[in-house]
Amino acid sequence: MQAGEALFQEGDQGDRAYVVQEGNVDIVKNGVDGEVILGTVEKGGIFGEMALIDDQPRMASAIAADTSTVIVISRDVFQRKLQKCDPFVRGLLGIFVKNIRSMVEERVN
């Protein structure tokens, strides 16, 4: 991916997660005062997983900060790995995702 290229847009349905193999990817949300960079995912980091955990639309856009390479993790692969986790851990992940979405909304609005 080239710098400025979007992997997905805020509001899209999520069907995959990504791991950064090379480069950096910015996570960008539209706020009342314009775009807000929530964070930058560096080599080895994962993003796009929240939509796969709670089946909600993408909370933010993912845009290559520089020339980047990502590994795509399909919904099926992600769900199979998640199903192997302890039910308590899966429940915690759901709570974490809900809390993150809530905190981000408060921050940008």
N, C-alpha and C positions, 0 to 999 in steps of 0.2 A: 504494500500500500504506500502511496505517496503522501507526503505531508498535506493535511487539509482534507484528505479523503475520509468520508464517513462510512463506518461499518453498519450503523443503524441510527435511526432518529428517535428522539423522544416521542413516545406515544405508539411506536411500532409494537406489534406482537412479537414476543421473543420466542425463537425456535432454536437458538443455539447460544452457547457461551464461548468465550475466547480466552486463550492464554497467550500473553505476549512472548514471542520467541526472540525478537530483536526490535529495538526502537522503543517508542513511548506512545501511549494513547491517552488523550484527554477525555474525561467524562464531563460533558457540558450540559447544563440545564438552563432553560429559558426562565427568567425571573421577571419581576415587575420592572426592574431597571436594566433589562437586557440579559445577555448570556452570562452565566456564572460557571467558571471551571470548578467543579466539585473536587477534582483531584486528577492526578496523572498516574496511569498504570504503567509500571516499568517492567523490564524483562523478568519473566517468571510469574508475573501477576495475572490474576484472572479477573474478567469482567463480563457482564451480560448474564450472570448467574441468577440475579434476583428474579428476573422475569420467569425463569425456569423453576424457581422454588415456590413462588406464590401465584403463578399464572396471571399476573397483571401486566399491563402494557409497560414498555420501557420507560423508566423514570427519567432518563436523560439520554442524550446522544453520545456516541463514541466516535471520536475523530482523531485520526493519526496526527500526532504532534510533530512527527518527523517520519522519514522513511522507516516503515515498520513491517514486521512479519508476525502473523498471528497463527496459532493453531486453533482450528474450529472443533468445538465439542458439540455434537448433535444433542438434541433434546433426549433422544432415546438413550444414548450413552450416559448422559448426565443423570437421567432418572434411574437407570440401572445401578449406577454407583451410589446414588442417594438412598435407594431402597436397601442397600447392604448396610447402611448405618443403623445404629440403635434408634428406635422410635423416639426416645427422649431427645437425642441429638437432632433428629429431624424436626421435632417440635420446637426446640430452641432456635434452629435456623429460621423457621417461619416467624417466630417472635422477633428475632434480630432484623429480618427483612422488613417487617411491619414498622418497627421502631426507626429504622434508617429512613424509610420512605417518609414517615411523619416528620422526622428532624430536618430532612432536606426541604420539605415543603415549607416549614416554619422559617428556614434560613433564607430562602429565595423570594418569599412572598411577604 
